[in-house]
Amino acid sequence: MELEEAFKTAILAALGEHFLSIGGETVRQHLEKAAKLEALRKQPLLTPEDVCQLYGIPVSTLATWRSRSKGPCYTKLEGSIFYTAKQIEKWIAANEVTVRR
């Protein structure tokens, strides 16, 4: 965490408080979003909402896959659904399609 704070401090010092706008958001907003996603990625258990934020897979798609016994493995604890980043990434890798060129 100290490295992240040092990085953020260095960027603030280099660019100042007035960041350029990128796609309607400031660089600061992009950096804060990236930091939140990185912190989320380090969590041991991810909710379907977390998976949606990290990987862009809609919560409804995850639910459909679970009902059809498809998609990434998940853990069910007291009725709540959880994933791990490792489960998601393993599933993504297993579904890679090789394109012949």
trRosetta pair geometry for C-beta under 8 A, 3 or more apart (Angstrom, degrees):
i j d omega theta_ij theta_ji phi_ij phi_ji
1 4 5.6 -52 -155 33 41 114
1 5 6.5 39 150 -17 70 104
2 5 5.7 -55 -150 38 34 110
2 6 6.2 35 151 -21 67 106
3 6 5.6 -53 -146 36 32 112
3 7 6.3 35 154 -21 64 105
4 7 5.7 -54 -150 35 30 113
4 8 6.3 29 153 -18 64 107
4 35 6.3 110 -170 -132 126 109
4 38 7.7 180 -108 93 132 142
5 8 5.6 -53 -146 38 32 111
5 9 6.2 34 154 -20 65 107
6 9 5.7 -54 -146 37 30 112
6 10 6.3 32 154 -21 64 107
7 10 5.8 -55 -148 35 28 111
7 11 6.5 26 155 -17 64 106
8 11 5.9 -56 -150 36 30 109
8 12 6.4 30 153 -18 64 107
8 31 6.8 135 -117 155 87 132
8 35 7.3 15 -75 -76 124 145
9 12 5.7 -55 -148 37 30 111
9 13 6.3 30 154 -19 65 107
10 13 5.7 -55 -147 37 30 111
10 14 6.2 24 156 -16 65 110
11 14 5.8 -58 -143 41 30 107
11 15 5.9 -8 170 13 68 115
11 27 7.9 -141 168 135 125 121
11 31 6.6 175 103 -111 162 159
12 15 6.7 -73 -131 54 20 86
12 16 7.3 51 180 -122 55 7
12 17 7.3 27 -159 -78 90 57
13 16 7.9 18 -171 -67 17 44
15 18 7.9 -136 150 70 82 51
15 19 5.9 41 144 -101 131 78
15 27 6.8 -68 156 80 165 148
16 19 7.8 -175 82 -61 68 56
19 26 4.3 100 79 -178 119 103
19 27 3.8 -135 -175 37 131 98
19 28 4.9 -177 -2 -19 152 89
20 26 7.4 145 84 -146 29 68
20 27 5.9 54 55 -29 70 114
21 24 6.6 12 178 -112 113 10
21 25 6.9 148 -156 75 74 21
21 26 5.8 -55 -102 -92 61 56
21 27 8.0 -125 -97 -26 19 70
22 25 6.1 -33 70 70 72 74
22 26 7.4 81 21 -158 77 15
22 27 6.1 78 -1 -76 117 67
22 30 6.1 -2 62 -40 129 144
25 29 4.1 -110 180 82 107 137
25 30 5.8 127 112 -50 121 83
25 33 8.0 13 159 -13 157 137
26 29 4.8 104 55 2 74 98
26 30 7.2 -136 100 -1 44 86
27 30 5.5 -54 -152 38 37 114
27 31 6.2 38 150 -20 69 105
28 31 5.7 -55 -147 37 31 111
28 32 6.3 30 154 -18 65 107
29 32 5.7 -53 -144 38 30 111
29 33 6.3 33 154 -20 64 106
30 33 5.7 -55 -147 37 29 112
30 34 6.3 30 153 -19 64 106
31 34 5.7 -53 -146 37 31 111
31 35 6.3 32 154 -20 65 105
32 35 5.7 -52 -147 35 32 112
32 36 6.4 34 153 -20 64 104
33 36 5.7 -54 -150 35 31 112
33 37 6.4 30 153 -17 65 106
34 37 5.8 -55 -147 38 32 111
34 38 6.3 32 154 -19 65 106
35 38 5.7 -54 -147 37 31 111
35 39 6.4 32 154 -18 64 105
36 39 5.8 -55 -149 37 31 111
36 40 6.3 35 151 -22 64 107
37 40 5.4 -52 -147 35 33 116
37 41 6.3 40 152 -25 65 103
37 53 6.7 -152 -108 142 88 103
37 54 6.1 140 -155 -107 94 71
38 41 5.5 -48 -149 30 33 116
38 42 6.9 30 153 -18 61 105
39 42 5.9 -60 -157 34 34 111
39 43 7.4 50 145 -39 62 91
40 43 5.8 -37 -164 1 41 116
40 46 7.2 72 170 -115 90 105
40 50 5.6 -173 -171 -154 117 103
40 53 6.4 -52 155 95 172 128
40 54 5.9 -151 112 -70 125 110
41 54 6.1 132 -81 -127 82 131
41 85 5.5 64 -160 -91 71 150
43 46 6.0 120 86 -75 115 72
43 50 7.0 -77 59 -158 142 157
44 84 6.8 -35 176 -116 51 101
45 75 7.1 -84 -128 61 110 130
45 77 8.0 -29 -143 8 156 140
45 82 4.1 -20 -169 -168 109 137
45 83 7.4 124 -162 60 60 33
45 84 6.6 -55 -105 -83 46 73
46 50 3.9 -134 -163 93 89 132
46 51 5.3 112 133 -56 126 77
46 54 7.0 -52 -146 8 148 142
46 82 6.3 127 60 -165 42 74
46 83 4.7 -40 68 69 101 84
46 84 6.6 141 10 -107 98 23
46 85 6.6 98 -24 -54 137 67
46 88 7.6 -26 56 -24 147 133
47 50 4.7 105 48 1 69 100
47 51 7.2 -128 97 -3 41 85
47 80 7.7 -56 -116 176 92 108
47 81 7.3 91 -149 87 60 75
47 82 6.5 -48 -88 -108 45 67
47 83 7.9 68 178 22 2 84
48 51 5.4 -50 -148 34 37 115
48 52 6.5 44 150 -24 65 101
48 59 4.6 93 138 -132 116 86
48 62 4.8 -174 -138 81 112 153
48 63 7.1 33 -138 -51 161 82
48 81 5.9 31 -38 94 105 121
48 83 7.3 93 -83 -6 51 114
49 52 5.5 -49 -152 31 34 117
49 53 6.7 33 151 -17 64 103
49 59 6.0 0 -80 -84 57 126
50 53 5.7 -55 -152 36 34 110
50 54 6.2 21 156 -11 68 112
50 83 7.7 -160 78 53 106 101
51 54 6.0 -62 -141 45 29 104
51 55 5.6 -27 180 30 68 113
51 57 5.7 -37 140 59 102 109
51 59 7.8 125 67 -93 99 65
51 62 6.2 94 86 -78 143 149
51 83 5.3 47 -71 45 128 144
51 88 6.2 179 -133 -91 106 143
52 55 7.3 -72 -115 57 13 73
52 56 6.9 39 -169 -127 50 13
52 57 6.0 -107 -100 73 55 56
52 58 6.0 42 -121 -127 111 26
52 59 5.2 -41 -55 -49 137 78
52 62 7.6 -103 -61 -13 89 129
54 85 7.3 -97 156 -108 161 96
54 88 7.6 92 98 100 127 168
55 88 5.9 -137 -49 174 155 140
55 92 7.7 -142 -145 -67 133 135
57 61 5.5 -116 177 79 83 127
57 62 5.9 93 129 -56 114 95
57 88 8.0 -155 10 -144 142 119
58 61 4.4 96 65 1 88 103
58 62 7.2 -152 98 -5 50 82
59 62 5.7 -52 -153 34 35 113
59 63 6.5 36 149 -19 66 105
60 63 5.5 -52 -149 36 35 114
60 64 6.4 37 152 -20 66 103
61 64 5.6 -51 -147 36 33 112
61 65 6.3 35 153 -19 65 105
61 71 7.8 145 142 -96 81 136
62 65 5.7 -55 -149 37 30 112
62 66 6.4 31 153 -21 64 104
62 71 6.3 141 -136 -175 55 161
62 74 8.0 96 -177 -69 108 143
62 81 7.8 148 140 134 121 147
62 83 8.0 -95 -147 -41 136 137
63 66 5.8 -53 -149 33 31 111
63 67 6.5 28 154 -17 64 106
64 67 5.8 -58 -150 37 31 109
64 68 6.3 10 157 -2 66 113
65 68 6.0 -72 -146 50 29 99
65 70 4.4 -101 -153 85 79 85
65 71 2.8 63 158 -25 144 132
65 72 7.6 48 128 22 148 58
66 69 7.6 28 -173 -77 31 31
66 70 8.0 -96 -51 54 19 58
66 71 6.5 -55 -54 53 54 134
66 74 6.6 -31 -101 25 114 144
66 81 7.0 -59 -93 -125 161 146
68 71 7.9 95 66 -5 93 98
71 74 7.9 13 109 -27 109 109
71 91 6.8 25 172 -169 49 152
72 83 6.2 54 106 -135 129 125
72 87 5.1 109 169 143 115 93
72 88 5.1 -20 -114 -102 169 50
72 90 7.4 115 -137 68 102 83
72 91 3.6 -112 -97 -20 87 160
72 92 7.8 -12 -78 -33 118 68
73 83 7.8 133 93 -129 55 82
73 87 4.8 -113 67 -151 88 118
73 90 7.8 -10 22 76 108 124
73 91 7.0 -172 6 -62 69 117
74 81 5.4 0 163 -166 139 93
74 82 6.5 150 -172 76 87 39
74 83 5.1 -55 -115 -83 84 77
74 87 6.8 132 -83 145 43 157
75 81 7.5 136 76 -160 48 47
75 82 4.7 -28 67 69 97 95
75 83 7.2 165 18 -87 82 28
75 84 7.5 51 -5 -25 121 92
76 79 7.0 9 -180 -109 97 10
76 80 7.0 158 -156 75 58 37
76 81 5.8 -24 -101 -98 74 60
76 82 7.6 169 -87 22 26 76
77 80 5.5 -26 69 61 77 91
77 82 6.2 8 10 5 109 123
83 87 5.2 -133 -167 72 83 129
83 88 5.6 65 159 -49 132 101
84 87 4.6 101 54 0 79 100
84 88 7.2 -152 90 -2 44 84
85 88 5.8 -57 -151 40 35 110
85 89 6.0 28 156 -15 70 112
86 89 6.0 -58 -139 43 27 106
86 90 6.0 31 159 -22 64 109
87 90 5.9 -56 -145 36 25 111
87 91 6.4 24 156 -17 61 109
88 91 5.8 -59 -153 37 28 111
88 92 6.4 29 152 -20 65 106
89 92 5.5 -48 -144 34 34 114
89 93 6.3 35 155 -18 65 105
90 93 5.8 -56 -149 38 29 110
90 94 6.3 29 153 -20 64 109
91 94 5.7 -55 -145 37 30 112
91 95 6.4 15 159 -8 64 112
92 95 6.1 -72 -152 44 27 102
92 96 7.4 56 147 -55 61 81
93 96 5.8 -20 -163 -23 40 114
